[in-house]
Amino acid sequence: MGWNRGFGRVKDERKNLSFFKIFQSADLFSESMRAMPYNFMKNISKEDFSYKMVIRAQWGSSWEVDISMNPRFYYMEKSGWNQFVTDNALGENEFVTFTHKGLMRFNVNIYGKNGKEIVTPRKPHTTTPFSKLLRGIKKEEDVKKEDESMGGGVEIEVEKKKRAVEIGESSRGAALKKKKAEKPKLSKKKKKKIKRNKAKNGVPEFKITITNSYLKFLAIPKKFEEAYIPDESKVYMIHHSEGKGSWEVLCLVRETRTIFSSGWCRLAREYPLSVGDRCSFHLVKPDEFVLTTKKAREEITVIE
């Protein structure tokens, strides 16, 4: 009976328009991946079409995705698409069918790389970008609060220990300085290598306060650029720290400075960023950043 019901469902859905996508980790969010097939779209009637689609899974979860158009094809906007991909932990060569049920409403069927259909929700991936990074930031803030609550006692103790160490090392200080002076100067490439090795156990980051000009493009600090940015222009994926979106931004490498250019204006508008916001960029992968922000405090005018 179960087989007959399943066969009946497949038979009914064959009457509807449908398309499929294969979700590979290397290409989950590109415009071509989010494209709606041309032959599919030309068969959608004017009465059925709208610029908002709803994707519904077998277990009842649904996602709203905006539709846009470029000169070549219709495509799904990143905000809703990214949420669908993340919530279903896609990216391991899953085969996913999208069946149109009318009025831009789609049923999706997800098949794992073993060919078995997935009929219950999957846990989203908990790898590098968001959860671990945010936990680390939270712990750092908690430590700072704890130090403040101790009324500076910790700082005094640290200062005492520091002085004791300085006195104990004074006898060999001159010898170390002499040895250091004799060492040959490191080349720029070697400095980069050393800095990269130092960051292996942590997440490299740089911090910027947003100005008016930084809403149009963003200059990357020289020290960070020399240590972690390649000597050629490339596209980086920048993720919202709370998983609310991802943006492709061109990192333009010049002789004088390196900047985030194409795609940055859109990120600043959609994130959104404002003048005075303090931003931290965490390099979680060679071509991916996670952006966390602290909003500028509003000025309070006291009327006497």
Buried (B, 14 or more C-beta within 10 A) or exposed (E): EEEEEEEEEEEEBEEEBBBEBEBEEEEBBEBEBBBBBEEBBEEBEEEBEEEEBBBBBBEEEEBEBBBEEEEEBBBBBBBBBBBBBBBBBBBEEBBBBBBBBEEBBBBBBBBEEEEEEBEEBEEBBEEBBBEEBBEEBEEEEEEEEEBEEEEEEEEEEEEEEEEEEEEEEEEEEEEEEEEEEEEEEEEEEEBBEEBEEEBEEEBBBBEBEBEEEBBEBBBBBEEBBBBBBEEEBEEBBBBBBEBEBBBBBBBBBEEEEBBBBBBBBEBBEBBEBEEBBEBBBBBBBEEBBBBBBEEEEEEEEEEE
